[in-house]
Amino acid sequence: AQQRRTLIAGNWKMNGSLSANSGLLGDLLAASIESASEVLVCVPSVYLAQCDALLAKTSIAFGAQDVSAHQSGAYTGEVSPAMLADFSCKYVIVGHSERRAYHHESNELVAQKSLQALRSNICPIVCVGETLEQREAGKTNEVVVTQLQAVMDVLDDGALARIVVAYEPVWAIGTGKTATPEMAQEVHAVLRKTLAERSAFAAEKVRILYGGSMKPDNAKELLVMPDIDGGLIGGAALKAVDFLAIIAAA
Ligand code: PEP
C-alpha cells in the first residue's frame, strides 16, 4: 500500500434523496477531512449533478455505480461514460456483485464497461468476489482471477494501470460478516500477482480495495495489510460519523 494512495470509496447503492444527500455531504465537508487518502462517494447517477454542484473544488471526489458498455445510441435507460464525464464524474463502479446477480452481468460485459469508461477518462472500480458456496468449494482464487482476467484481456498495459479493483466477497456484503485481514490479504495478493504476470508496472500502480461490511471498528486492521489499498464501503458510507471514522482509520 506504500506507493499507492489509499482510496476510501463509499457506495451509496440505491439510497439517498436531494435533501438526505445534501445533509450527508454537508456533514462530510464540515469535517474538513485532512487525510492523505483519496475520498470518494459513488452515488446514483441522477445525483451526479448535485455532487458536481456541491463537491466541485472540494477534497471529496464522486463517481457512479454503473455505466453502459456503449457510447451512445438506442440503449434505453442506460447512461454512457461520456454522460458521466459531463458531470466531472471521476470513477464508476463496474461489476458490483448486486449487478452481476440481479442484472446477470457477465465478466465480458464488465470488461466492456471498464474499457468504455476508460475511453471517457473515467476510472472503473472493477468488483470481483466469490460467493459463500464458491469459497467453501475452494474456488475463491479461481473465481476472482477469472473475473479480473476478463477485464485484463480487453485493456492494454497503460489502461490496465489506471483501473481500481475491489475485492468484495459476496458473503460479506451487507451481512455484517467481514473477511479477516488475513483472508482478504491472501486474495489481494493473488489479484496483485495476476496483474504482475501481465505488467509489473500495473501491479505496482493498481489499487485493490477491500469491500464487505467494512466498519469503523474493523477498518484499520484491514487497511494495514500490504495489498489492501483502501475500502469500498456500503452501509457505513451512509452515516457521516461512520464514514469519517473509516477515513480517519486509513
Ligand atoms: C458494497 O456493496 O460494496 C459493500 C461493501 O457493502 P457493505 O459495506 O454494506 O457490506
Residues whose N, C-alpha, C, O or C-beta is under 5 A from the ligand:
A	BS01	PEP	N11 A172 I173 G174 T175 G211 G212 S213 M214 L232 I233 G234 G235 A236
